[in-house]
């Protein structure tokens, strides 16, 4: 089981580290934003969404994806 897949209870507790950050992969981010992978890449390239490389895998902070999704919905509604 990778660190990303572990639940909060299973994660090792280390003093002085950052609080747990929920990360999602590209497919989950696409589902949350209702876009395809090319549109997700455009969002990253346009600095609308930060991406992180972890062990050769791209990950996104779930909070950032949710924030971007809400922003997109507000623009569509307004």
CNS distance restraints for C-alpha pairs under 8 A (distance, minus, plus):
assign (resid   1 and name CA) (resid   5 and name CA) 6.30 0.50 0.50
assign (resid   1 and name CA) (resid   6 and name CA) 6.78 0.50 0.50
assign (resid   2 and name CA) (resid   6 and name CA) 6.56 0.50 0.50
assign (resid   3 and name CA) (resid  11 and name CA) 7.09 0.50 0.50
assign (resid   4 and name CA) (resid  22 and name CA) 7.91 0.50 0.50
assign (resid   4 and name CA) (resid  23 and name CA) 6.98 0.50 0.50
assign (resid   6 and name CA) (resid  10 and name CA) 5.74 0.50 0.50
assign (resid   6 and name CA) (resid  11 and name CA) 6.11 0.50 0.50
assign (resid   7 and name CA) (resid  11 and name CA) 6.41 0.50 0.50
assign (resid   8 and name CA) (resid  20 and name CA) 7.60 0.50 0.50
assign (resid  21 and name CA) (resid  61 and name CA) 6.95 0.50 0.50
assign (resid  22 and name CA) (resid  61 and name CA) 5.98 0.50 0.50
assign (resid  22 and name CA) (resid  62 and name CA) 5.65 0.50 0.50
assign (resid  22 and name CA) (resid  63 and name CA) 7.60 0.50 0.50
assign (resid  23 and name CA) (resid  59 and name CA) 5.99 0.50 0.50
assign (resid  23 and name CA) (resid  60 and name CA) 5.41 0.50 0.50
assign (resid  23 and name CA) (resid  61 and name CA) 4.65 0.50 0.50
assign (resid  23 and name CA) (resid  62 and name CA) 5.35 0.50 0.50
assign (resid  24 and name CA) (resid  28 and name CA) 5.86 0.50 0.50
assign (resid  24 and name CA) (resid  29 and name CA) 6.32 0.50 0.50
assign (resid  24 and name CA) (resid  59 and name CA) 5.51 0.50 0.50
assign (resid  24 and name CA) (resid  60 and name CA) 5.29 0.50 0.50
assign (resid  24 and name CA) (resid  61 and name CA) 6.35 0.50 0.50
assign (resid  24 and name CA) (resid  62 and name CA) 5.83 0.50 0.50
assign (resid  25 and name CA) (resid  29 and name CA) 6.19 0.50 0.50
assign (resid  25 and name CA) (resid  57 and name CA) 7.99 0.50 0.50
assign (resid  25 and name CA) (resid  58 and name CA) 6.35 0.50 0.50
assign (resid  25 and name CA) (resid  59 and name CA) 4.77 0.50 0.50
assign (resid  25 and name CA) (resid  60 and name CA) 6.29 0.50 0.50
assign (resid  26 and name CA) (resid  30 and name CA) 6.06 0.50 0.50
assign (resid  26 and name CA) (resid  37 and name CA) 7.27 0.50 0.50
assign (resid  26 and name CA) (resid  40 and name CA) 7.85 0.50 0.50
assign (resid  26 and name CA) (resid  58 and name CA) 6.88 0.50 0.50
assign (resid  26 and name CA) (resid  59 and name CA) 6.63 0.50 0.50
assign (resid  26 and name CA) (resid  60 and name CA) 7.44 0.50 0.50
assign (resid  27 and name CA) (resid  31 and name CA) 6.26 0.50 0.50
assign (resid  27 and name CA) (resid  37 and name CA) 7.63 0.50 0.50
assign (resid  28 and name CA) (resid  32 and name CA) 6.15 0.50 0.50
assign (resid  29 and name CA) (resid  33 and name CA) 6.11 0.50 0.50
assign (resid  29 and name CA) (resid  40 and name CA) 7.84 0.50 0.50
assign (resid  29 and name CA) (resid  60 and name CA) 7.29 0.50 0.50
assign (resid  29 and name CA) (resid  62 and name CA) 7.77 0.50 0.50
assign (resid  29 and name CA) (resid  65 and name CA) 6.44 0.50 0.50
assign (resid  30 and name CA) (resid  34 and name CA) 5.56 0.50 0.50
assign (resid  30 and name CA) (resid  35 and name CA) 5.08 0.50 0.50
assign (resid  30 and name CA) (resid  36 and name CA) 5.79 0.50 0.50
assign (resid  30 and name CA) (resid  37 and name CA) 6.44 0.50 0.50
assign (resid  30 and name CA) (resid  40 and name CA) 6.54 0.50 0.50
assign (resid  31 and name CA) (resid  35 and name CA) 6.77 0.50 0.50
assign (resid  32 and name CA) (resid  65 and name CA) 7.17 0.50 0.50
assign (resid  32 and name CA) (resid  66 and name CA) 7.24 0.50 0.50
assign (resid  32 and name CA) (resid  69 and name CA) 7.13 0.50 0.50
assign (resid  33 and name CA) (resid  65 and name CA) 7.16 0.50 0.50
assign (resid  33 and name CA) (resid  66 and name CA) 7.84 0.50 0.50
assign (resid  33 and name CA) (resid  68 and name CA) 7.74 0.50 0.50
assign (resid  33 and name CA) (resid  69 and name CA) 5.37 0.50 0.50
assign (resid  35 and name CA) (resid  39 and name CA) 5.93 0.50 0.50
assign (resid  35 and name CA) (resid  40 and name CA) 6.54 0.50 0.50
assign (resid  36 and name CA) (resid  40 and name CA) 6.34 0.50 0.50
assign (resid  37 and name CA) (resid  41 and name CA) 6.16 0.50 0.50
assign (resid  38 and name CA) (resid  42 and name CA) 6.31 0.50 0.50
assign (resid  39 and name CA) (resid  43 and name CA) 6.31 0.50 0.50
assign (resid  40 and name CA) (resid  44 and name CA) 6.41 0.50 0.50
assign (resid  41 and name CA) (resid  45 and name CA) 6.10 0.50 0.50
assign (resid  42 and name CA) (resid  46 and name CA) 5.93 0.50 0.50
assign (resid  43 and name CA) (resid  47 and name CA) 6.26 0.50 0.50
assign (resid  43 and name CA) (resid  48 and name CA) 5.07 0.50 0.50
assign (resid  43 and name CA) (resid  49 and name CA) 5.77 0.50 0.50
assign (resid  44 and name CA) (resid  48 and name CA) 5.82 0.50 0.50
assign (resid  44 and name CA) (resid  49 and name CA) 4.88 0.50 0.50
assign (resid  44 and name CA) (resid  50 and name CA) 6.02 0.50 0.50
assign (resid  44 and name CA) (resid  51 and name CA) 6.70 0.50 0.50
assign (resid  48 and name CA) (resid  68 and name CA) 7.43 0.50 0.50
assign (resid  49 and name CA) (resid  60 and name CA) 7.93 0.50 0.50
assign (resid  49 and name CA) (resid  64 and name CA) 6.81 0.50 0.50
assign (resid  49 and name CA) (resid  65 and name CA) 7.14 0.50 0.50
assign (resid  49 and name CA) (resid  68 and name CA) 7.33 0.50 0.50
assign (resid  50 and name CA) (resid  60 and name CA) 6.62 0.50 0.50
assign (resid  50 and name CA) (resid  61 and name CA) 7.82 0.50 0.50
assign (resid  50 and name CA) (resid  64 and name CA) 7.63 0.50 0.50
assign (resid  51 and name CA) (resid  58 and name CA) 6.43 0.50 0.50
assign (resid  51 and name CA) (resid  59 and name CA) 5.83 0.50 0.50
assign (resid  51 and name CA) (resid  60 and name CA) 5.12 0.50 0.50
assign (resid  51 and name CA) (resid  61 and name CA) 7.78 0.50 0.50
assign (resid  52 and name CA) (resid  58 and name CA) 5.54 0.50 0.50
assign (resid  52 and name CA) (resid  59 and name CA) 5.16 0.50 0.50
assign (resid  52 and name CA) (resid  60 and name CA) 6.19 0.50 0.50
assign (resid  53 and name CA) (resid  57 and name CA) 5.38 0.50 0.50
assign (resid  53 and name CA) (resid  58 and name CA) 4.59 0.50 0.50
assign (resid  53 and name CA) (resid  59 and name CA) 6.25 0.50 0.50
assign (resid  54 and name CA) (resid  58 and name CA) 6.28 0.50 0.50
assign (resid  54 and name CA) (resid  59 and name CA) 6.99 0.50 0.50
assign (resid  60 and name CA) (resid  64 and name CA) 7.25 0.50 0.50
assign (resid  60 and name CA) (resid  65 and name CA) 7.07 0.50 0.50
assign (resid  61 and name CA) (resid  65 and name CA) 6.49 0.50 0.50
assign (resid  62 and name CA) (resid  66 and name CA) 6.19 0.50 0.50
assign (resid  63 and name CA) (resid  67 and name CA) 6.06 0.50 0.50
assign (resid  64 and name CA) (resid  68 and name CA) 6.15 0.50 0.50
assign (resid  65 and name CA) (resid  69 and name CA) 6.11 0.50 0.50
assign (resid  66 and name CA) (resid  70 and name CA) 6.20 0.50 0.50
assign (resid  67 and name CA) (resid  71 and name CA) 6.24 0.50 0.50
assign (resid  68 and name CA) (resid  72 and name CA) 6.14 0.50 0.50
assign (resid  69 and name CA) (resid  73 and name CA) 6.22 0.50 0.50
assign (resid  70 and name CA) (resid  74 and name CA) 6.18 0.50 0.50
assign (resid  71 and name CA) (resid  75 and name CA) 6.32 0.50 0.50
assign (resid  72 and name CA) (resid  76 and name CA) 6.29 0.50 0.50
assign (resid  73 and name CA) (resid  77 and name CA) 6.13 0.50 0.50
assign (resid  74 and name CA) (resid  78 and name CA) 5.93 0.50 0.50
